[in-house]
Amino acid sequence: MKLRHLAFAATMAISSPVFAAPAPVSTFHETTDKTVQQPLENFFGATYINPTKAENNLEAQSVFSLAVSGTYSFWMAGLSNSGAVGIFSAVLSDGLGNTIKELTYKVSGETPYYAQYWDNLNLSAGSYSISIMGSHFKSAEGFTAAAAGVQLDTVAVPGPEAGAGIGALALGSMTLYMKRRRKEDLSAA
């Protein structure tokens, strides 16, 4: 194999983005463990509903802005006593009203604490809203309540991918090298 073919193959191998870290995949979680949730003050756009009468249909909405693009979690957690029966749902939407993620669960009174959340959501800086709804509760004594919010997981740092310039540098170097070799070959002939 000639040197230039070997150099070209090496250049193509180096220029591939093998050094770039894959984007995190958003994952859905359900839990009855209270210790995994951060305090409510750590959430953006936190909204809360506390039903007070039987068969109510309560809704709360929170509009908020994220100043930093990054990886976030969208949470909804509920508390209930043994007599509670109901349904909670929460929707995270962007500033244009497009739904990003939804959460829905039924409160049966069997579990005093229940949460659902999506993590690894890549959200851009901008305006968002959370709508949370609750309905079909057994009675005022069957206390149920829910809260929803968005929490920052990690801050995305904008910048180049690791190794993104290596391929261009190698390709440019090989072009100059091959040009010089050709010039030497022509002058020797």
N, C-alpha and C positions, 0 to 999 in steps of 0.2 A: 504494500500500500504506500502510495506516495505521501510525503510529508504534508503536503498541502491538504490532502483528503483527511489525514489524521487530525491536522490542526482545525479543519472545518468541523469535524465531528466533535472534537473537544469543545470548540466554541459553542456549538448548539447545545451540548449537554450542560455547560456552565450557565447559559442564558435562560434556562428554564427556571420558573419561579418555585424551586423546591424548598427554598428557605422561608417562604411565607407561611405564617401560622394560619390554620383554617379558622374561619369565622365560627363563633360558638352557635350551637343549635338550640333554639328555644325549646324548653321541656316543660310539660305539665306535671304538677305535683298535687297530691292530696295528703293531708296529715291531720292527726289529732294531737300532735305534740306542740304545746304552746311555746316551748323553748326555742323553736326555730324562727319565730317571728320577732322582728325588732320592735321596739316601742313605737307607738303611733306617731310621735313627733319626728321620727326618721323618714316618714312617708311624705311624698308630694301629692297634692290633690286629695288628701284623705277625706272621705265622706262617711257618714254614719247614719243608720236608721234604727230606731227603737220602737217597735209597734206597741200600741197602747190599748187596742180594742180588738174584738173578734172580727174576722173576715175583713181586715183592712187591706188596702192597697197603697202602700207608702212608697214614695220615690224621692230620692235626693240626688242632686247633681253637683259636681264640683268642677270648675274650670280652673286650670292652672297652666303655668309655663315652665318649661325646662330650659335652663340657661346653658346647659352643657350636654352635648351629644355623648352617648355612652351606652353601657349595658345596664338594663333595669329589670326589676321584677314587678309584676302586677299581681297584687294580693287581694283576696277577700277572705275574711275570717268571721265566724259567727259563734255566739254564745247562746245556750238555751238551758232551760230547766227540764225536768222529766215530763212535764205536761205539754211541752211545746210541739207544735206541728206547723210547718210552713215551708215556703220556698223563697230563696234569695237568689238574685242574679246581679251581676255587675258587668258593665261594658266599658272598655277603654277605647276612646275614639281620638282621632287626630283633629286638628283645627278645621279641617274641611268636612268633618262628620263621618269620615271613613272608619269603620270598625277595625281595630287592631287585634284585640283579643276579647273573649267573653268567658265568664265564669258563672256556673249555675249549680246549686245544690239544694237538696231537700233536708230540712231540719225535722228529725223524727223524735227528738227528746231523749233518744237512747245515748247520744254522745253529747256531753256538755260543751265541748269545744271542737270545732271543725274548720279547716281552712283548705283553700285551693289557691294555687298560684302558678303563674308562668314565669320562668326565669330566662335569662340570656336574651331579653328583648333588646334589639338594637334600635334605640329611639334617637332621633335627631333633636337638636334644640328647637323649641317652638311651642305652640299652644296645643293643649290636650284637654279632654274632659273625661270624667268618670261618672256614669249613671248607675246607681244602685237601686234595686227594687225589692220589695218584700210583700208577700200576699198569702192569703188563706191560712191565717193563724187560728189556732184552736180557741184561745181565750186570752184575756188580759193577764190571767194568772199564769198561763203557759208562756212565760216570758222568753222572747227571742230577740236578738239584736245582731246586727252585722255591720262591719266596717270594711271599706275597700280603699286601696291606695297604691301608689307606685313608689318603689324604693330604688335608689341608685346602688348597683352592684359594684361596677368598676368603671373608671373613666377611660374612654377611648382616646388615645393620644394620636392625633392625625400626624402622618408622616409617611415617608417612603417605606415600601416593603424591604425587609432585609435581603440584600443581594440583588435588588432590582437593577442596579447600575453595572453589575459585574459582566453581564452578557454584552452590553453595548461597548464596554471598555475592551473586552476580549475580542469582539468582532472588529472594532476599529484597529486594534493592535495587529490582528491577523491580516487585515487589509493592507496596512502599511508594510508589513513584513513580506507579503506576497508581491506587492508592487516593487519593492526593493529587489527581491530575488529575480523578478522578471527583467528588471533593468540590468542586473548583473549578468543574466543569461544572454541578453541581447548584446551587451557590450563585449562579452567573451567570444561571441560568434563571428 
